[in-house]
Amino acid sequence: MNWLQEFPDHHPRIWLNTAHQGVLPLKAAEAARDAVAWKLEPWRMTQERFNGVPQRVREGIARLIGADANDVVLANGASHGQHLWADGLGLNSADEVLLMSGDFPSTRLPWLRLRADGVVVRDVESAAPVPTVEEVEGALTDKTRVLGLSWVHSFSGLVADLGAIGELCRDRGVTFLVNTTQGTGALELSVEDLPIDGVTNAGWKWLCGPYATGFCWMRPEFRECLKTKRAYWLAFQTASDLAAGGDPDPDRNVGARRFDLFAPANFFSFNAWAAGLELLGEIGVDRIRAHDAGLVQQLLKGVDRALFAPVSEVGASSIVVLEALRSDAQSIASGMAVAGIEVAVRHGRVRLSPHLYNTAAQIERAIDALNDCGRQGANS
Ligand SMILES: Cc1ncc(COP(=O)(O)O)c(C=O)c1O
């Protein structure tokens, strides 16, 4: 399957910053235009579409992460799930939460706020940006209730061992909650087979969704422990039920839908995202993973090791982070942008994040530009 034709042709520009924003597939752009057409003629916003669009998103996600669609919560980013968890667990001064230092802020802030309630919130001490299972084990205490971290670390590309860390958490009765944003869509994930309780994920990176899309998945037994005062009417009934009148029962168990973002049929975003998720599902994450891994390998082989030290090596994730040894990261990124190649600077390092729409020829150009820019700094 040649999926390149499913994406816009950016030539001569090269987008190597999926860890910031994934590229919207052409089918998704078309679906967004359809959603605009429905709003121009509102009689086209039918009940089937109100029900069908959120359901297609749920099913598209479920297929990509090995979940039951009924356990998928619709969201507008990763922070939605983080807040459901931090707000809903009812933690107090008898409890402790462990985090990963240097993690993406949305994986930390909702928990750090709990310090005001006396909850102990600590970082796992680790030598590398992502802790090992031994380091997590060393940090656990009898008070630890939650371990919350990212699967793929945004600023290094390093990957947490969810299997081993999750087993440890299970043995010790610790809830394990993972921000999978920088992995899902690029690395295979099968949430039901992993010893984890919940994942939360922004949709606009490796899942190629519009900005302000996302999801959260929770194991049903964990979901049932969460407290919430939410009772959004569309989780309990459809607009058609308004014809008869009367309140639905706000205590009825409606499963994961109780935790959805409000207005889950947000057509402009979700009609587009549904089409994109279906495309990724058709391609298959195994094939995307193989493609991305080839690009990462090529990149790491091609960069001049006298100019750059990679923070992660091949096989980790689709994020390549390079320490510039003889120049500064910002001037390298600016030099590459002049050459039409878009990369990011994060925590003082150059970050490149190729995905399924990038090609080996683009990586070849990126390598030449990187080595040129890394050398120029060294000469100036
Ligand atoms: C790991 C990770 N989580 C979350 C986000 C953003 O999601 P949100 O704005 O919903 O927190 C990003 C990047 O923007 C990220 O790298």
The ligand as a MOL file (V3000), in Angstrom:
LIG
                    3D

  0  0  0     0  0            999 V3000
M  V30 BEGIN CTAB
M  V30 COUNTS 16 16 0 0 0
M  V30 BEGIN ATOM
M  V30 1 C 3.7640 13.5730 26.2590 0
M  V30 2 C 2.8330 14.6720 25.8500 0
M  V30 3 N 1.6300 14.7610 26.4330 0
M  V30 4 C 0.7530 15.7080 26.1120 0
M  V30 5 C 1.0330 16.6650 25.1610 0
M  V30 6 C 0.0060 17.7110 24.8760 0
M  V30 7 O -1.2840 17.3340 25.2590 0
M  V30 8 P -2.1680 18.2440 26.2250 0
M  V30 9 O -2.0770 19.6310 25.7430 0
M  V30 10 O -3.5330 17.6830 26.1910 0
M  V30 11 O -1.5760 18.0160 27.5780 0
M  V30 12 C 2.2970 16.6270 24.5300 0
M  V30 13 C 2.7190 17.6010 23.5120 0
M  V30 14 O 2.2070 18.6520 23.2690 0
M  V30 15 C 3.2070 15.6100 24.9000 0
M  V30 16 O 4.4280 15.5320 24.3330 0
M  V30 END ATOM
M  V30 BEGIN BOND
M  V30 1 1 1 2
M  V30 2 1 2 3
M  V30 3 2 2 15
M  V30 4 2 3 4
M  V30 5 1 4 5
M  V30 6 1 5 6
M  V30 7 2 5 12
M  V30 8 1 6 7
M  V30 9 1 7 8
M  V30 10 2 8 9
M  V30 11 1 8 10
M  V30 12 1 8 11
M  V30 13 1 12 13
M  V30 14 1 12 15
M  V30 15 2 13 14
M  V30 16 1 15 16
M  V30 END BOND
M  V30 END CTAB
M  END
